[in-house]
Amino acid sequence: MTAPPGRQMLWVSGTLLCAAAVFGLLLALPGQTVTTAYLNDLFIFLDGAHRIASGQVPNRDFHTPLGPLSFYVPALGYWISGSMGGAMPTAMAATTIGLALPMIHILGSRLRPAVAIPYGLFLLLIVAVPMNLGESIASLSFAMFYNRIGWAVLSTLLVMYLQPERSHGRQHLLDALCAAALSLTLLYTKMTYGLVALAFLAFMLFDARQRRWVLWALGLLVLSALLIEAFWQSSIAHLEDLALAGRVSGTRGIVDLSLAFLRHLADYVLLAIFAILVLWRTRSLRDLLFFGICAGPGLMIQNQNSQPWGIITLFAGAAVATELLLRSCRHNDQEESGILARGAPLLLLAFLLPTGLHCFMALGVHAIAATTRTGQPFGLPRFGELRLTNLWMPGDRNFMTDYLMDAQEGARLLSELPIKPRNVSVLDFANPFSAGLNLPPSRGDYAWLHWGRNINDVHHLPPEQLLGEVDVLMVPKAGINGIPLRTPYGSYIREAFDPIRYTDQWTVYKRREASMLSRVGQSVEHAQPSRVGAGDGM
């Protein structure tokens, strides 16, 4: 006997809200960040939160191919928690709870509880887990958090392919609001996900039964984009950064796509089983195209991301297929309907469970490590609630330890300067010192420098723009990208800065007097300007 629709929605909303709250509390309550990997990536977004708190605007005051939400989300966590250590956990806790609201409406109105609840829990865990998808549960990191947001939001939006079985008076309005909100989140977090969302909405225009909410959603998207641009005033700059990012890192070839497909072969086989069962009954070209949207663009997004595994849109296709199979039961004989009713949700659960448990375990490991203050403190004044630990990570983890020790050494050198620097920059991947020492951030520079991904010897900011406001420049002896970056900027550094300290890890440079700088500026004016560019590389 089927439960009434109101009770079904109550089960879905209650379960997902409680789960989002629990996941959020596990993240935020310890007020600590524990990381075992991608320390350099973490510094990017701590610096980004510091930039936003200092009044900077993405793509207006610093270059980045990521959308502005990728920096406003950490800034929100910093504003709520009041500390750098609580910034990322609190930001992802707020994001998890916030995304639960449109998720409840979309999943609850289109999927029965046996499908909506496990699939919703799976997506919430994807957002909440402090781990790069496809890595060990001990590989704790908030790096590339925007990819997990992108996967979960896009996979929620794809469920709107299904028409609600029972619509109410506000169904189209709520559908439009949810679709517009999710699409805006994708567009202003990372453009690759946003483009797939727009393509999906265009595809949904051919569904006459749902065209109304799609048109409303597209209208809301246009109005929202105009309103955002009125305040942001950086859309063109963002598109320019994106275009030049592609010129630096290029596109992945057929070999890379083939390897990515082989890594996900088991997932593709399972989606194919779901799709064949559906298409055997519906003979629908639209269903076939939908499964293609879940499979093809998802592969291209994953191949562009820096993650070893995780095409989450395949799971969205499986959830929709399960619901379609259950809906078809009423049109088949009783024996076949009973088999489908029992078997399809179990097959979906088997598909979701390994990744879901993996993410839940990683979330628990972070909560325990953060509560017990496990690991080595970062050592910078404003990074007191951040810790680096190895846990039981396989392989040589000395690189992250050495990288943190270099940052601590750099902070010590800066603290020993006779005059507090007004502006510090680092000629390397990321700058931990502005946020860690509460110094004013630079303007007009990159959010990060990743050689071959968002900067190379052809596409880079002119040195007077990257380093024009810099008072003290930290140049690592090795670093992550320190050596290649000396090629486009070494000449300017020699002309505009004097070395004042040498250690085994760093060379500290101080800007020369204004009279010398004016001569440097004149020489730069007559030089060939470099092409400006930034790239994703994340």
ABEGO torsion letter per residue (X at the ends): XBBBAAAAAAAAAAAAAAAAAAAAAAAAAAGBBBBABGAAAAAAAAAAAAAAAAGBBBGAABBBABBAAAAAAAAAAAAAAGBAAAAAAAAAAAAAAAAAAAAAAAAAAABBAAAAAAAAAAAAAAAABBBBBGBBAABBBABGAAAAAAAAAAAAAAAAABBBABBBAAAAAAAAAAAAAAAAAAAAABAAAAAAAAAAAAAAAABAAAAAAAAAAAAAAAAAAAAAAAAAGAAAAAAAAAAAAAAAAEBBBAAAAAAAAAAAAAAAAAAAAAAAAAAAAAGBAAAAAAAAAAAAAAAAAAAABBBABGBAAAAAAAAAAAAAAAAAAAABBAAAAAAAAAAAAAAAAAAAAAAAAAAAAAAAAAAAAAAAGBEBBAGBAAAAABBBBAEABBEBAAAAAAAAAAAAAAAAAAAABABBBABBBBBBABBAAAAAAGBBBBBGBBABBBBGAABBAABBBBAAAAAAABABBBBBAAEAAAAAAAAAAAAAAAAABBBABBBAABBBBBBBBAAAAAAAAAAAAABBBBBBBBBAGX
